[in-house]
Amino acid sequence: MIKDELDKTWRKTLKSEFDKPYYSELQEFVKSDRLKSTVFPDDSMVFEAYNLTPFYDAKVIIIGQDPYHG
């Protein structure tokens, strides 16, 4: 997950989460799964929604576990 390419307003807002141990563990888990099978979204698109709307313009964020792809 390419957090360095994340919009700067989101990067600043989420920095404290990126620095926590669970985030590194999650990255390793997803990286491992990507080696075994297809995982959506593509690594380059993980933060795409955040790049389309800066943090200060966001009004509501809905996070779902099972996105529909294709």
C-alpha positions as CSV (number, residue, x, y, z in Angstrom):
1,M,0.0,0.0,0.0
2,I,1.6,3.1,-1.2
3,K,0.9,5.6,1.6
4,D,3.6,8.0,0.3
5,E,1.4,8.7,-2.7
6,L,-1.5,9.6,-0.5
7,D,-2.9,13.1,-0.7
8,K,-1.0,15.3,1.8
9,T,-4.1,16.2,3.8
10,W,-5.0,12.6,4.4
11,R,-1.3,11.6,5.0
12,K,-1.2,14.2,7.8
13,T,-4.5,13.1,9.3
14,L,-3.7,9.4,9.2
15,K,0.0,9.6,10.2
16,S,-0.6,8.4,13.7
17,E,-2.4,5.3,12.4
18,F,0.4,4.6,9.9
19,D,2.9,4.6,12.8
20,K,1.0,2.0,14.8
21,P,2.2,-1.7,14.9
22,Y,-1.2,-3.0,13.5
23,Y,-0.7,-1.0,10.3
24,S,2.6,-2.7,9.5
25,E,1.1,-6.1,10.4
26,L,-1.8,-5.3,8.1
27,Q,0.5,-4.4,5.3
28,E,2.4,-7.6,5.6
29,F,-0.8,-9.7,5.7
30,V,-2.1,-8.1,2.5
31,K,1.3,-8.4,0.9
32,S,1.3,-12.1,1.7
33,D,-2.2,-12.6,0.3
34,R,-1.3,-10.8,-2.9
35,L,1.4,-13.4,-3.5
36,K,-1.2,-16.2,-3.2
37,S,-4.2,-14.8,-5.0
38,T,-5.8,-11.8,-6.6
39,V,-6.6,-9.1,-4.1
40,F,-8.7,-6.0,-4.9
41,P,-8.1,-3.2,-5.2
42,D,-4.8,-3.2,-7.0
43,D,-2.0,-2.0,-4.7
44,S,-1.7,1.3,-6.6
45,M,-5.5,2.0,-6.0
46,V,-5.7,1.3,-2.3
47,F,-5.8,5.0,-1.4
48,E,-7.4,6.3,-4.6
49,A,-10.6,7.5,-3.0
50,Y,-8.6,9.6,-0.6
51,N,-6.7,11.2,-3.4
52,L,-9.9,12.2,-5.2
53,T,-11.2,14.2,-2.2
54,P,-8.9,16.1,0.2
55,F,-9.6,15.4,3.9
56,Y,-11.0,18.9,4.5
57,D,-13.5,18.5,1.7
58,A,-14.8,15.1,3.0
59,K,-18.2,15.2,4.8
60,V,-18.9,11.5,5.3
61,I,-16.7,8.4,4.9
62,I,-18.4,5.0,4.5
63,I,-16.0,2.0,5.0
64,G,-17.2,-1.4,3.8
65,Q,-15.6,-4.8,4.2
66,D,-16.8,-6.4,1.0
67,P,-16.6,-4.1,-2.1
68,Y,-18.0,-5.2,-5.4
69,H,-15.4,-5.4,-8.1
70,G,-16.2,-5.9,-11.8
